[in-house]
Amino acid sequence: MHEITIADRRVGDESRSVNARDLHAFLGVRKDFSDWIKAQLADIFSQRIDYEVFPQPGESGRPRVEYALTLACAKHIAMMSRTAKGVEARDYFIECERRARTAAPALPNFSDPIAAARAWADAKEAEQRASVELAQARPAVAFVERYANAAGTKGFREVCKLLRINENEFREFLTEQRVMYRLGGRLVPYQPHIDAGRFEIKAGVTTDERAHAYSQTRFTPKGIAWIAGLWYARAAQEAA
């Protein structure tokens, strides 16, 4: 599908991204691109995590604003269009992901805490190479030491204990970064983060006589490494 470009432009912890203007054209959206993309990204997606904004020379020589989307973000937008073109685009993105997994070297084993920590460190180095400071190395080392004993999925409080983060501060951080949102008194992850494998939703029915249905959000090892990277990067910036 040559109409939609998959570029080697990093967005968040993803190395490839989708040109939003190409997606807009492929879906045949009549609304102005600038208004359309802002509406699609509002309230759900976060800059530097799900998309990036960058200038590009326009036809008249004046720069225009472009958007690079993660494949998960692009898939979500395509499906929200509720058209045959949207389904076609979604299937194309899924196929691109499948080919990348087949062609690329094996991903780190995120069930291995050392491999997960190393993958996190590599991603942060590539993303922040121009601004890495000594202050960022200290929390990274502390994280590796604490993460070395982590395995399997973990609940909110377990993650707070693992990373030694105050629960209230962590809640505010997750909502501010648009990683999770409040629903009925509990925190729920945004769908793109579930699609990215950072969270798992455990659902079931209680065994008591009332038999209530329930759901529980769990952080995956990949999600713990990723959120720790965000947390420590912010801490380093504040300390600088």
C-alpha positions, -999 to +999 in steps of 0.1 A: +000+000+000+021+029-013-004+055-003+006+053+034+042+057+043+058+037+071+089+057+080+120+049+101+111+078+124+111+071+162+080+079+182+082+070+219+096+035+222+086+026+186+113+028+158+088+031+129+059+054+124+030+064+101+027+098+083-007+111+095-012+131+063-009+100+042-035+083+065-058+113+062-056+111+024-061+073+022-092+074+044-107+101+021-114+124+050-130+157+037-122+176+068-092+199+068-061+178+078-050+201+107-084+201+123-089+164+117-057+152+132-060+174+163-095+160+169-082+124+165-054+129+190-072+150+216-079+134+250-066+099+241-031+101+227+001+117+242+029+135+223+063+118+225+045+085+234+019+080+206+029+107+181+054+134+173+050+167+156+077+180+132+080+207+106+083+199+069+089+223+039+056+229+021+049+235-016+052+273-012+085+269+008+068+277+040+070+250+067+040+229+075+033+208+105+034+171+101+025+143+125+042+109+129+020+082+145+029+049+161+013+019+144-009+014+174-021+050+172-027+048+134-046+015+138-069+031+164-076+062+142-082+040+111-108+019+130-125+050+144-132+061+109-157+032+107-152+028+069-140+001+046-109+021+040-103+022+077-105-015+080-081-018+050-056+005+066-058-013+099-051-046+082-022-031+064-007-018+097-011-053+113+007-068+083+035-043+086+039-052+122+039-089+114+066-084+087+087-064+111+086-091+137+096-117+111+124-097+095+138-080+125+161-096+151+143-112+180+129-087+205+143-087+240+127-113+263+107-089+285+100-117+310+138-116+317+143-086+339+179-080+329+170-081+292+140-058+298+162-033+317+188-034+289+161-028+263+148+001+283+183+016+286+190+012+249+157+029+239+163+058+263+198+063+249+186+065+213+157+088+222+177+112+244+212+109+230+215+146+225+206+154+261+217+126+283+233+138+315+250+120+344+219+126+366+199+103+343+224+074+348+219+073+386+182+065+386+187+041+357+211+021+377+188+021+407+159+009+385+179-020+371+188-031+407+151-030+418+138-045+385+162-075+387+138-092+411+106-085+391+088-111+372+053-115+357+025-089+357+021-066+387-007-045+402-005-008+408+007-010+444+033-037+435+047-014+409+049+015+434+067-007+458+091-020+432+100+014+419+097+031+453+072+057+441+045+074+463+011+060+452-006+094+450+023+109+430+023+079+407-015+082+401-011+119+391+018+110+369-001+083+350-030+106+344-009+136+334+011+115+309-022+101+295-011+066+303-043+059+323-076+076+331-100+074+360-132+054+355-156+046+383-129+052+410-102+032+394-074+037+369-078+023+334-051+023+307-057+039+274-062+014+246-030+021+227-010+012+257-028-021+260-022-027+223+015-020+229+017-048+255+023-025+285-008-036+304-031-067+307-067-066+318-076-096+339-113-103+340-133-128+359-162-136+383-160-137+421-165-171+437-189-158+464-226-163+463-231-129+446-208-138+417-198-103+407-179-097+375-146-079+379-116-066+359-081-058+371-054-038+354-019-054+355+014-039+344+034-062+322+073-065+326+075-045+293+051-019+308+070-016+340+103-010+322+086+016+299+069+035+327+100+035+348+118+051+319+093+079+317+093+084+355+131+086+358+135+108+327+111+133+343+129+131+376+163+137+359+149+167+341+136+182+373+169+176+390+189+192+363 
